[in-house]
Amino acid sequence: MTTTTRRPATLDERQAAAELRAKGAAEHGYETQRQRRAAGPGTAAMPPWGPRREDVTFPAQLRAKKVTYNDMQLVQLHGVASVYDIRYEMWDMFGPYDEIVDGHAGDETLAAGPDVTFLENHKGLSMARTVAMPGKLATLIVANEDVPEYATTGLGSNAYVNPKRSDVNDLVIAIEDGQVTEMSFAFMIDEGWWSDDWTTYKITKFDINRGDVSAVNYGANPYTSIALRQQTILHDAANMPPSLARAVLRQLMGRADVDIDALYRAYAAGQAADVSSAQTRAAEIPEQRRTRTVALVRARLAADGDDD
């Protein structure tokens, strides 16, 4: 994930974003808690930037110490992947807003014994895992714990990692040197609601099964530049191999909030810079396969970027 520091939003910026969010709420599947209650049982409202995302992190105070665990000499890494009931600033396509993870949002998923891995920067080989090998203890334990420095609770992580691995050893050294101090966790939002004034999004239920907790250089920064992230996506889309492009397009075709057919029609009508070549290709591609082009992915993401 590409991040960049952005100054905190002003009150006027926050109010302007809230007004735009209220106008675009229906299109993006945003709902307030009051609206959902009035609508009755059904699917949860769409969270900002889709159902899967990485939470903003707080300084994790990652600590490393050598221990004997599973009859091996391992290193225990302890930290806090996220802090609950603390407001932090985020940005969606409309602008800034406050986000909060409810202190009980993870109760159900943690009680179910989720399969979670410990990673570095949300990628690479698993260094520890909540699923134990036969006859062994799990090398990752995730559970809610007190976070005194914030006078609240958070998602605690204890990972038991093998220093014989080069990637683990490098991470341990970086933690001991104070170069890596933060954690984050990747998860699915099962339920969340906007405040009635569209300035605050509260995550009330998340699912961490098949997600991860990670030691990170920087967390998903509260002042992340959405525009910069979109430009990175556009660059990757333009250069991805055909097989990956087809897989991405299949994913987009399955999303209810992305009208691929309408996007194609807009392209063919002349709303894209390369419309002439798009029209030529359109004559050669069957209707049911017209979505299978990277140009359409770029067009959609570019349109999203214009909303920033």
URKANOR-V560506 format. One record per residue. N is the residue number from 1. PHI is phi in radians with two decimals (999 if undefined). PSI is psi as a letter, one per 40 degrees, with the letter a starting at -180 (* if undefined). Layout:
N/PHI/PSI, N/PHI/PSI
//
This chain:
1/999/h, 2/-1.58/h, 3/-2.23/i, 4/-2.61/i, 5/-1.30/h, 6/-2.21/i, 7/-1.07/i, 8/-1.04/i, 9/-1.22/i, 10/-1.43/i, 11/-1.06/d, 12/-1.12/d, 13/-1.12/d, 14/-1.17/d, 15/-1.18/d, 16/-1.09/d, 17/-1.13/d, 18/-1.09/d, 19/-1.16/d, 20/-1.16/d, 21/-1.14/d, 22/-1.10/d, 23/-1.25/d, 24/-1.71/e, 25/-1.05/d, 26/-1.09/d, 27/-1.10/d, 28/-1.74/e, 29/1.30/e, 30/-1.39/h, 31/-2.48/i, 32/-1.47/i, 33/-1.06/d, 34/-1.10/d, 35/-1.14/d, 36/-1.17/d, 37/-1.08/d, 38/-1.19/d, 39/-1.34/e, 40/1.51/a, 41/-1.02/i, 42/2.90/a, 43/-1.26/i, 44/-1.24/i, 45/-1.13/i, 46/-1.26/h, 47/-1.36/i, 48/-1.02/h, 49/1.10/f, 50/1.51/i, 51/-1.32/d, 52/-1.99/h, 53/-2.81/i, 54/-1.90/h, 55/-1.31/i, 56/-1.08/i, 57/-1.92/i, 58/-1.97/i, 59/-0.90/h, 60/-1.52/e, 61/0.87/f, 62/-1.02/h, 63/-2.19/i, 64/-2.16/h, 65/-2.59/i, 66/-1.37/h, 67/-2.49/i, 68/-1.72/h, 69/-2.59/h, 70/0.96/f, 71/1.04/f, 72/-2.32/i, 73/-1.53/h, 74/-2.10/i, 75/-2.00/h, 76/-1.58/h, 77/-1.93/h, 78/-2.00/h, 79/-2.88/i, 80/-2.06/h, 81/-1.36/d, 82/-2.83/i, 83/-1.93/h, 84/-1.59/i, 85/1.00/f, 86/-2.15/h, 87/-1.31/i, 88/-2.49/i, 89/-1.56/h, 90/-2.30/i, 91/-2.30/h, 92/-2.03/a, 93/-1.16/e, 94/-1.66/d, 95/2.41/a, 96/-1.35/i, 97/-2.75/i, 98/-1.61/i, 99/-2.24/i, 100/-2.43/h, 101/-1.73/h, 102/-1.10/i, 103/-1.09/e, 104/-1.92/e, 105/-1.09/d, 106/-1.80/e, 107/-1.01/d, 108/-1.18/d, 109/-1.19/d, 110/-1.23/d, 111/-1.20/d, 112/-1.46/e, 113/1.19/g, 114/-1.21/i, 115/-1.57/h, 116/-2.28/i, 117/-2.02/i, 118/-1.82/h, 119/-2.27/i, 120/-1.95/h, 121/0.97/f, 122/1.06/f, 123/-2.70/i, 124/1.53/a, 125/-1.30/i, 126/-1.10/h, 127/-1.68/d, 128/-2.73/i, 129/-2.66/i, 130/-1.28/e, 131/-1.53/h, 132/-1.49/i, 133/-1.27/i, 134/-0.95/h, 135/1.35/e, 136/-2.15/i, 137/-1.51/i, 138/-1.06/h, 139/-1.55/e, 140/-2.35/h, 141/-2.16/h, 142/-2.07/h, 143/-2.86/i, 144/-1.18/i, 145/-2.59/i, 146/-1.23/i, 147/-2.17/g, 148/-0.99/d, 149/-1.15/e, 150/-1.93/e, 151/0.93/f, 152/-2.65/a, 153/-2.09/i, 154/-2.79/i, 155/-1.57/h, 156/-1.47/i, 157/-2.39/h, 158/-2.14/h, 159/-1.93/h, 160/-1.90/h, 161/-2.00/i, 162/-1.64/h, 163/-1.22/e, 164/-1.23/d, 165/-1.37/h, 166/-1.14/d, 167/-1.18/d, 168/-1.15/d, 169/-1.07/d, 170/-1.09/d, 171/-1.16/d, 172/-1.05/d, 173/-1.09/d, 174/-1.10/d, 175/-1.19/d, 176/-1.10/d, 177/-1.44/e, 178/1.36/e, 179/-1.50/d, 180/-2.12/h, 181/-2.28/e, 182/-2.05/i, 183/-2.32/i, 184/-2.62/i, 185/-2.44/i, 186/-1.78/h, 187/-2.79/i, 188/-1.84/h, 189/-1.53/h, 190/-1.56/d, 191/-2.74/h, 192/-2.94/i, 193/-2.48/i, 194/-1.50/i, 195/-1.21/i, 196/-1.07/d, 197/-1.66/e, 198/1.09/f, 199/-1.84/e, 200/-2.38/h, 201/-2.00/h, 202/-1.98/h, 203/-1.46/h, 204/-1.81/e, 205/-2.77/h, 206/-2.24/i, 207/-2.16/h, 208/-1.76/e, 209/-1.04/h, 210/1.11/f, 211/-1.83/a, 212/-2.66/i, 213/-1.96/i, 214/-2.38/i, 215/-1.39/h, 216/-2.28/i, 217/-1.09/d, 218/-2.45/i, 219/-1.28/i, 220/-1.15/g, 221/-1.00/h, 222/-1.02/d, 223/-1.92/f, 224/-0.95/h, 225/-1.47/h, 226/-1.10/d, 227/-1.07/d, 228/-1.14/d, 229/-1.10/d, 230/-1.18/d, 231/-1.12/d, 232/-1.11/d, 233/-1.09/d, 234/-1.05/d, 235/-1.10/d, 236/-1.12/d, 237/-1.12/d, 238/-1.23/d, 239/-2.01/e, 240/-1.27/i, 241/-1.16/i, 242/-0.94/d, 243/-1.09/d, 244/-1.21/d, 245/-1.05/d, 246/-1.13/d, 247/-1.14/d, 248/-1.09/d, 249/-1.17/d, 250/-1.08/d, 251/-1.12/d, 252/-1.12/d, 253/-1.13/d, 254/-1.56/e, 255/-1.53/h, 256/-1.29/d, 257/-1.65/e, 258/-2.14/h, 259/-1.57/g, 260/-1.11/d, 261/-1.07/d, 262/-1.13/d, 263/-1.11/d, 264/-1.10/d, 265/-1.08/d, 266/-1.13/d, 267/-1.08/d, 268/-1.16/d, 269/-1.42/e, 270/1.81/e, 271/-1.65/e, 272/-2.20/i, 273/-1.12/d, 274/-1.77/f, 275/-1.05/d, 276/-1.11/d, 277/-1.23/d, 278/-1.13/d, 279/-1.17/d, 280/-1.10/d, 281/-1.15/d, 282/-1.06/d, 283/-1.22/d, 284/-1.73/e, 285/-1.92/h, 286/-1.00/i, 287/-0.91/d, 288/-1.24/e, 289/-2.01/e, 290/-1.19/e, 291/-1.37/e, 292/-1.53/g, 293/-2.59/h, 294/-1.08/d, 295/-1.01/d, 296/-1.20/d, 297/-1.07/d, 298/-1.11/d, 299/-1.09/d, 300/-1.11/d, 301/-1.18/d, 302/-1.11/d, 303/-1.13/d, 304/-1.09/d, 305/-1.12/d, 306/-1.17/e, 307/-1.41/e, 308/-1.16/*
//
